[in-house]
Amino acid sequence: MDRLTSMSVFAKVAEVGSFAAAAELFDLSAPMVGKHVRALEERLGAKLINRTTRRQSLTEFGRLYYERCKLVLAEADAADALAGEMQGAPRGPLRVTVPVLFGRRCVAPVLIGLARRHPELELTLSFSDRPVDLMEDGFDLAVRNGAIGEGVGLITRRVARQHMTVCAAPSYLEARGTPATLAGLEAHDGILYGRSGLTRTWMFPQDEGAPLAITPRSRLRFDDLEAIADAAIAGMGLAWLPCWLIRDHLASGALVRVLPDQPNIAFDSHALWLETPHLPLRIRLAIDALATELSRYTD
C-alpha cells in the first residue's frame, strides 16, 4: 500500500475517532481503512490504535506518530502545490478561519472572488470568533480583529482597519436630544457590546495621550453587533459600531452619525499564518487579496 495514503487515512481516523467515519470521508470501506492502519503498524512494528468492540483510542506512540503525520502531509500538500505555482496558478485546498460577522460581510466576498478567478482553488471558510490553533485545527490562514497576542512561529500582516462611530435612530435623537460633546454621551442610553461578563468601553482618540474611554449608562447589552444595530434602529439608544456594518443604514436614514466631526478610533484586522520556508502561492495570493481589497468593505 502507498505509505502516504495510509498516513492520510490514519490521520483522518485519529481526527474523527472512527474507522467508519474516516471510510466515508475517503469513500472507502471500513475494512480497507483498517488495512491501511494495519499496514502502517506492520511497517513501524508498533501499535497505533487500541481497538475494542465499543471504542478505539490512539496509543501513546499513535499520538506522537499522528503529530508527525500532520507535518508530513502538510509538506506533501505544499509540494503538490508547487506544480501550480510553476504555472502561476494557485490550486489545492485553502482553509481559512474568520470572525463570524466581519468574515461573512467583508472577508468572504474577497476570498470568494479569489476562488472565482482561480478555478482549481478549493476554498474552505470557517466562521468562528473563538481563538484557533492553526496547526492543531488544520487552517492555512486566520483573520482576526483587534489586538493579537504573540505566537511562536506565527507571521501576521495587517489587512484592514475598522473605523468605529457613534450612531442612533432619528426617533431616539428627537426624543432625547443630540449629544454635543463626548462628555454628553454619558447622559444617554447606550446599547453596549458585552461577552463573557465583560462590556466593551467606547474609545475616542485624543490629540495627545491615551484614547478617552466612555461607558454610557445602559440596560441593553448584546454579544452580537447586528443585534445592537437593530436595537439602535428601533430607537433604543446610542450605539458604537464599525462603519462598514452600518453603511447602508446611514445611507437610508435609518441611523445617523452622532458627533460626526469627532475623529473615529480604528481597530486593526490581521491575517495570521504559520511561519514556513516556502509560503504556498494560494496562501500568499489570499493574503495579498485581503490586504488590497478589504478596504472596499471597511472604509
C-alpha positions, -999 to +999 in steps of 0.1 A: +000+000+000+011+036-007+026+048+026+014+085+021-022+073+015-020+051+046-007+080+066-036+102+054-062+075+063-046+070+097-045+108+104-082+111+095-091+082+118-072+099+146-091+132+139-127+118+136-122+089+161-139+063+139-129+039+112-164+041+097-164+080+097-129+080+080-141+054+055-170+077+045-147+107+041-123+088+019-151+068+000-135+036+012-149+006+031-142+003+068-122-029+063-100-011+038-094+017+063-083-010+088-059-024+062-042+010+058-038+013+096-025-023+099-001-017+071+014+012+089+016-007+122+034-036+105+058-013+088+065+005+121+065-025+143+043-007+168+006-004+176-010+029+167-046+024+178-061+005+207-093-012+194-122-027+214-157-037+204-170-004+218-143+022+212-109+029+198-082+053+210-046+062+200-018+046+218+009+069+232+031+061+202+000+067+179-004+102+193+032+111+186+030+095+152-001+114+144+016+147+151+044+138+127+019+126+101+003+161+101+036+177+093+044+152+066+010+156+050+012+194+051+046+193+034+032+169+008+003+193+000+028+222-003+049+201-027+019+193-048+011+230-050+045+237-065+033+225-099+005+251-099+029+277-087+053+270-115+024+277-139+014+308-119-019+293-109-029+286-073-045+252-067-054+229-039-071+235-005-071+269+011-085+266+047-093+300+064-109+308+098-125+342+101-147+361+126-184+354+122-198+388+113-168+405+098-159+373+080-194+370+064-197+407+055-162+416+045-137+387+042-159+361+024-166+383-006-128+388-011-120+352-009-150+341-030-137+365-056-103+348-054-118+314-058-138+326-088-106+338-105-088+306-099-110+275-106-085+250-092-085+266-058-105+247-031-118+272-005-129+262+030-142+290+053-148+285+090-168+313+108-159+315+144-150+341+170-130+317+192-092+316+191-078+288+170-045+269+167-036+270+130-016+238+132-039+219+156-071+229+138-057+225+103-060+260+089-037+277+064-048+312+074-067+331+101-082+366+101-086+382+135-098+416+147-082+438+173-051+432+193-034+398+188-010+381+211+024+370+201+026+334+189+056+312+183+060+305+146+032+329+136+035+356+110+010+385+109+001+412+084-025+440+088-051+437+061-078+462+072-087+490+096-122+491+111-133+526+120-159+530+148-186+556+150-215+565+174-249+564+158-286+565+167-320+564+151-336+598+143-365+589+166-342+585+196-325+618+190-358+636+185-370+623+219-338+626+239-318+653+221-284+650+203-252+649+223-230+679+215-198+666+232-182+633+242-190+641+278-226+644+268-227+607+258-227+596+294-262+612+299-277+590+272-288+554+270-262+532+252-266+498+237-234+480+247-214+450+234-207+425+261-193+390+261-183+367+290-193+393+315-171+420+300-185+451+285-167+469+257-158+505+265-163+532+238-129+546+228-122+580+212-088+592+200-073+624+216-047+648+203-023+637+230-021+607+253-043+576+255-077+574+240-107+587+260-128+558+274-165+563+279-192+538+290-227+552+287-254+540+311-271+510+297-297+484+303-291+467+269-260+445+264-257+422+235-229+399+222-239+404+186-232+436+166-261+432+142-284+429+172-270+462+185-276+479+152-312+465+151-318+479+186-304+513+176-327+514+146-356+507+169-347+538+188-334+521+220-303+542+224-269+552+210-246+525+196-209+524+189-204+503+158-180+497+129-187+519+099-188+490+075-217+474+094-240+505+093-231+520+060-264+510+044-284+521+074-267+556+073-274+558+036-311+550+041-315+574+071-324+546+095-294+557+115-275+589+117-240+597+130-237+613+164-208+638+168-199+634+131-168+657+135-153+636+162-124+615+149-130+578+149-108+552+166-099+522+144-092+486+152-068+466+130-076+433+114-047+409+108-041+379+087-021+352+106-003+322+092+024+297+102+060+306+095+074+284+068+104+285+045+081+283+015+047+300+016+023+283-009+011+306-037-026+300-027-019+314+008+002+343-005-024+354-030-052+352-004-032+375+020-025+399-008-061+399-019-073+407+016-048+435+021-057+450-013-095+445-014-108+447+022-106+485+021-136+484-003-157+469+025-142+486+056-136+522+045 
